[in-house]
Amino acid sequence: MNSTDYTVIIPARYASSRLPAKPLADIAGKPMVQRVYEQACASNAKRVVIATDHPDIVAAVQKFGAEVCLTDADHPSGTDRLQQAASELGLDDDAVVVNVQGDEPLIPPALIDQVAHNLRNDRDAVMATLCQPITELEMMLNPNVVKVVTDAKQHALYFSRAAIPWPRDEFAGQPQNLPAGLPVAHHIGIYAYRVSLLNDFVSWGSCLLERTEALEQLRVLWHGKKIHVAQALVTPPRGVDTKDDLLRVCQLLGESN
């Protein structure tokens, strides 16, 4: 498998509680899904496909000339949508697929290449993702920030919304600061998968840990599979979850244009 032998799939769901029709939101003259697509095309992927559940998104994608796959509307997760798209594209079990979220219009192409490369070079892993060090106590204690702990081979031991690892002695009283050198990292939500793992993932169904923490990747660990985790080469900008996020990205890209 050479450096370009992987596929990017961008799940683009129409419904969103905070921003309905979010993939079609205008960002400096282009729909957000096109901005994400263009970032993915700047990576070394051999193929970039948008997987959506809505004909309006299909029409928008066809207008700017991207490959699109219409998937079921009732998928419980983006990973299920990814699996259907990989199946319809006829990808082999050993093929590598990178999931680039449809609300990441500023995703650095280097991170897309990084997760694909890491998975391709770790035959023990079925999945790869990224992280960055946490340097502030507030971030460590924030349940909206997902933490990850790895073993000596850069395989995930656990993902959690709780503060892990917990420095027992230093935090015996009221925590004030992070201890120097504490290996605490927050998870960055970009994934590379082997297609065989995607097929297994949808057949397993959700597990107790996944439902408890509301973290899909725990399903993979629950079934004893390996997830490679590396520190991201660059810091990814925040994605678009709210109207304020959308305004921020519009301003950034509007000024750059």
C-alpha positions in Angstrom: 0.0 0.0 0.0 1.6 3.3 -1.1 1.2 6.7 0.5 -1.9 7.6 -1.5 -3.7 4.3 -1.2 -6.5 5.3 1.1 -10.0 6.8 0.8 -11.5 9.7 2.6 -15.2 9.5 3.4 -17.0 12.6 4.7 -20.3 11.8 6.5 -22.6 14.8 6.0 -25.9 14.5 7.9 -28.6 16.9 7.1 -30.3 17.1 10.6 -28.5 18.9 13.4 -30.1 20.1 16.7 -27.9 23.2 16.8 -27.5 24.0 13.1 -30.1 22.4 10.8 -28.8 21.6 7.3 -25.3 22.3 8.6 -23.4 20.8 5.7 -25.1 23.4 3.4 -24.3 26.4 5.6 -22.6 29.1 3.5 -19.0 29.8 4.4 -17.5 32.6 2.3 -19.5 31.7 -0.8 -19.3 27.9 -0.6 -21.3 25.3 1.4 -19.5 23.9 4.4 -19.4 20.4 2.9 -17.4 21.8 -0.1 -14.9 23.4 2.3 -14.4 20.1 4.0 -14.1 18.3 0.7 -11.5 20.8 -0.5 -9.4 20.2 2.6 -9.6 16.5 2.1 -8.6 16.8 -1.5 -5.4 18.6 -0.4 -4.4 15.4 1.4 -2.7 12.4 -0.3 -5.9 10.4 -0.5 -6.5 8.7 -3.8 -10.3 9.2 -3.4 -12.6 11.5 -1.5 -16.3 10.7 -1.2 -19.1 12.5 0.6 -21.7 10.2 2.3 -25.0 11.9 3.1 -28.6 11.1 4.0 -30.3 13.9 2.1 -31.0 14.7 -1.6 -30.4 18.5 -1.0 -26.8 17.7 0.0 -26.5 15.3 -3.0 -27.5 18.1 -5.3 -25.1 20.6 -3.7 -22.2 18.1 -3.9 -22.9 17.3 -7.6 -22.9 21.0 -8.3 -19.3 21.3 -7.2 -18.3 18.0 -8.9 -17.5 15.7 -5.9 -18.3 12.0 -5.7 -21.3 11.4 -3.4 -23.0 8.4 -1.9 -26.6 8.6 -0.7 -27.0 6.6 2.5 -29.8 5.6 4.8 -31.3 8.4 6.9 -31.7 6.4 10.1 -28.1 5.4 10.8 -27.4 5.6 14.6 -23.9 7.0 14.1 -21.5 8.5 11.5 -19.6 5.2 11.7 -22.6 3.3 10.5 -23.0 5.7 7.6 -19.3 5.3 6.8 -19.7 1.5 6.7 -22.6 1.7 4.3 -20.6 4.0 2.0 -17.5 1.8 2.1 -19.7 -1.2 1.2 -21.4 0.6 -1.7 -18.0 1.7 -3.0 -16.8 -1.9 -3.0 -13.8 -1.3 -0.8 -11.7 -4.4 0.2 -11.6 -5.5 3.8 -8.0 -4.4 4.1 -8.6 -1.0 2.6 -8.0 2.1 4.7 -10.7 4.6 5.1 -10.3 8.0 6.9 -13.4 9.5 8.4 -13.3 13.3 8.1 -16.2 14.9 9.9 -18.5 17.0 7.7 -18.3 20.0 10.1 -14.5 20.4 10.0 -14.0 23.0 7.2 -10.5 23.9 8.5 -9.2 20.3 9.0 -5.5 20.3 8.2 -4.7 17.8 5.4 -1.6 16.7 7.3 -3.8 15.1 10.0 -5.7 13.1 7.4 -2.4 11.8 6.0 -1.1 11.1 9.5 -3.9 8.8 10.7 -3.9 6.9 7.4 -0.1 6.4 7.5 -0.2 5.4 11.2 -2.8 2.7 10.6 -1.1 1.4 7.5 2.1 0.9 9.4 0.6 -0.7 12.5 -0.7 -4.2 11.5 -1.8 -4.9 15.1 -4.3 -2.0 15.0 -7.7 -1.9 13.2 -8.2 1.8 13.7 -6.0 4.9 14.3 -6.7 8.3 15.8 -4.9 11.3 17.2 -4.5 13.3 20.4 -2.8 16.3 21.9 -1.4 17.0 25.4 -3.6 18.7 28.0 -1.8 21.5 29.8 -4.6 23.1 31.8 -6.5 21.6 34.8 -9.8 23.0 33.7 -9.5 21.1 30.4 -8.7 17.9 32.2 -11.7 18.2 34.4 -14.1 19.2 31.6 -16.4 16.2 30.7 -16.9 17.6 27.2 -13.2 17.0 26.6 -12.5 13.4 25.8 -9.3 12.0 27.4 -7.3 9.1 26.2 -4.6 6.9 27.9 -2.3 4.7 25.8 0.2 1.9 26.4 3.9 1.6 25.5 3.0 0.8 21.9 0.7 3.8 21.4 -2.4 1.7 21.6 -5.4 3.1 23.4 -6.1 1.7 26.9 -9.2 3.7 27.4 -11.1 6.8 26.4 -13.1 8.8 28.9 -14.9 12.0 29.7 -13.5 11.6 33.2 -10.0 12.9 34.2 -7.6 10.1 33.4 -5.0 9.3 34.5 -5.8 10.6 38.0 -2.7 11.6 40.0 -3.8 10.3 43.4 -1.1 11.9 45.6 -1.0 15.3 43.9 -4.8 15.5 43.9 -5.3 14.3 47.4 -6.5 17.7 48.4 -8.2 20.2 46.2 -6.5 20.1 42.7 -5.0 23.5 41.8 -2.6 22.7 38.9 -1.7 19.8 36.7 1.4 18.0 38.0 4.5 18.5 35.7 4.9 15.6 33.2 1.5 14.1 33.8 0.7 12.2 30.6 -2.8 13.5 30.1 -4.1 13.9 26.5 -7.3 14.9 24.8 -8.6 12.9 21.9 -9.0 14.5 18.5 -11.9 13.1 16.6 -10.4 12.0 13.3 -10.2 8.3 12.6 -8.7 5.9 10.1 -10.3 2.4 9.8 -9.7 -0.9 8.1 -12.9 -1.7 6.2 -13.0 -5.1 8.0 -13.3 -3.2 11.3 -16.2 -1.1 10.0 -18.1 -4.2 9.1 -17.4 -5.7 12.5 -18.4 -2.4 14.2 -21.9 -2.3 12.8 -22.5 -6.1 13.5 -21.5 -5.8 17.1 -24.1 -3.3 18.2 -23.4 -0.9 21.1 -21.7 -1.9 24.3 -22.2 -0.9 27.9 -19.1 1.3 28.1 -20.0 3.1 24.9 -23.5 3.8 26.1 -22.2 4.9 29.5 -19.6 7.4 28.2 -21.4 8.2 24.9 -18.1 7.4 23.1 -18.4 5.1 20.0 -14.7 4.2 20.0 -15.1 2.2 23.3 -17.0 -0.4 21.3 -13.7 -1.3 19.6 -11.8 -1.6 22.8 -14.7 -3.6 24.4 -14.2 -6.2 21.7 -10.5 -6.4 22.3 -9.3 -4.6 19.2 -6.3 -2.2 19.0 -6.6 1.5 18.3 -3.4 3.3 17.4 -3.1 6.8 19.0 -0.4 9.4 18.1 0.1 13.0 19.0 -1.2 15.2 16.2 1.4 16.8 14.0 -0.4 20.1 14.0 -3.2 21.6 16.2 -6.5 21.3 14.4 -8.9 24.3 14.6 -12.3 23.8 16.2 -15.1 22.5 14.1 -18.5 24.0 13.6 -21.0 23.1 16.3 -22.8 26.4 16.9 -23.8 29.6 15.1 -20.8 31.3 16.8 -18.5 28.7 15.4 -19.9 29.2 12.0 -19.4 33.0 12.2 -15.8 32.5 13.4 -15.0 30.2 10.4 -16.8 32.5 8.0 -14.7 35.4 9.2 -11.5 33.4 8.9 -12.1 32.1 5.4 -13.6 35.4 4.2 -10.5 37.3 5.3 -8.2 34.7 3.7 -10.1 35.0 0.4 
